[in-house]
Amino acid sequence: MIRLVQSLAAWGSPDFKTVLKQELGQLGNSELPLQQGLSSGSVALDDNVEAMIISVSETATAIHAKAGIFYQSIIAGCSCSDDPTPTDICNEHCEVLIKINKSTADTTVLLITE
């Protein structure tokens, strides 16, 4: 389970978006739907993940955010020793919906597929 404790603590302050971006940037393939959001490559890389906060709202129990996630992928070859194909790195982008529970900081991240 993802817990964005620092983002929850920063809620209501001018630093909230910055803190949320930092926490999202520390997450990887196991927490973010990077593999599912691929558009160019075949394997998502979870280093150099950056987020852009698009919108934020709240309900009585949760903080809701929409974010763009920027990351990279590779087009994997056959991995044979004589494979001349270089490993290409592709830039990727997907959008996600984030829901942070206000009492526990438990967080869900869902890929937006439109």
C-alpha positions in Angstrom: 0.0 0.0 0.0 1.2 3.4 -0.9 1.2 5.9 1.9 1.9 9.6 1.1 2.4 10.8 4.6 4.4 13.9 3.8 1.8 15.0 1.2 -0.9 14.6 3.7 1.0 16.6 6.3 1.5 19.4 3.7 -2.2 19.5 2.7 -3.5 23.0 3.0 -0.1 24.6 2.8 1.5 26.3 -0.2 4.0 23.5 -0.4 1.5 20.7 -1.0 2.0 20.4 -4.8 5.8 20.4 -4.4 5.7 17.8 -1.7 3.3 15.6 -3.7 5.6 15.9 -6.8 8.6 14.8 -4.7 6.8 11.8 -3.2 5.4 10.7 -6.5 8.9 11.0 -8.0 10.2 8.5 -5.4 7.7 5.8 -6.4 8.4 3.2 -9.1 6.9 0.5 -11.2 5.5 -1.4 -8.2 3.5 1.6 -7.0 2.7 3.6 -10.2 1.0 2.2 -13.3 4.1 2.9 -15.5 4.0 -0.3 -17.4 0.3 0.0 -18.2 0.8 3.6 -19.4 3.4 2.8 -22.0 2.9 4.3 -25.5 6.3 3.9 -27.1 8.5 1.3 -25.4 8.0 -2.2 -24.1 9.5 -2.0 -20.6 8.9 0.9 -18.2 11.9 2.2 -16.3 11.3 3.6 -12.8 14.3 5.8 -12.5 13.9 9.5 -13.3 10.2 9.6 -12.6 8.8 13.1 -12.5 5.3 14.4 -11.8 3.3 17.4 -12.8 0.3 18.2 -10.7 -2.6 19.1 -13.0 -5.5 19.6 -10.4 -6.3 19.0 -6.8 -9.6 18.8 -4.9 -10.9 17.4 -1.6 -13.8 15.7 -0.1 -14.5 15.1 3.6 -12.4 12.0 3.7 -9.8 12.3 0.8 -7.5 14.5 -1.2 -7.9 13.9 -5.0 -5.2 14.9 -7.4 -4.7 14.5 -11.2 -1.1 14.3 -12.2 1.0 13.8 -15.3 3.8 11.3 -14.9 6.9 11.6 -17.0 9.3 8.6 -17.2 11.3 6.5 -19.7 11.0 3.1 -21.2 13.1 0.8 -23.4 12.4 -1.2 -26.5 13.8 -4.5 -25.4 15.5 -6.7 -28.0 15.9 -10.4 -27.8 18.9 -10.1 -25.5 21.0 -12.5 -27.6 24.7 -12.0 -27.4 24.9 -11.3 -31.1 21.8 -9.0 -31.2 23.0 -5.8 -32.9 19.9 -3.8 -31.9 20.8 -1.1 -29.5 18.6 -0.5 -26.5 16.6 2.5 -27.3 15.3 4.7 -24.5 11.9 6.3 -25.1 10.3 9.2 -23.2 6.9 8.3 -21.8 4.0 10.2 -20.3 0.7 9.0 -18.6 -1.9 10.6 -16.4 -3.1 9.3 -13.1 -5.7 9.9 -10.5 -4.4 10.0 -6.9 -6.6 9.6 -3.9 -5.0 10.2 -0.4 -7.1 9.1 2.6 -7.1 12.1 5.1 -6.9 9.9 8.2 -4.4 7.2 7.2 -2.5 8.6 4.2 -3.3 5.4 2.4 -3.1 6.2 -1.3 -4.5 4.7 -4.5 -3.1 5.6 -7.9 -5.2 4.8 -11.0 -4.2 5.2 -14.6 -6.4 7.5 -16.7 -7.1 5.8 -20.0 -8.9 8.2 -22.4 
